[in-house]
Amino acid sequence: MVWFDNMSTTMYYSEGDCSDNGKVETHHSSHRDAMTGEDVKVKMVTRFVDKDKHVFEYYMVNPDGSEFKSMEIVYTRM
């Protein structure tokens, strides 16, 4: 997956896996935080709820391995 963010001029690249049923993609990546300049680890999960709804979740991964969901986007076809 490739992620572009308006907080930075960096293109983020991640790799991941898809669940056996094709309904959940999970990607892991690390990048430099635009605000702090520190390297951070992230996890991105896309859930394909149905043909009209997808949910994207973005987690910050702390040094101890715990996670904090910092963003959720719900895509709905109208």
PyMOL commands that set and color helices and strands:
alter all, ss='L'
color gray80, all
select strands_A, chain A and resi 2-4+11-13+15-18+24-32+39-50+53-61+67-76
alter strands_A, ss='S'
color yellow, strands_A
deselect
rebuild
show_as cartoon
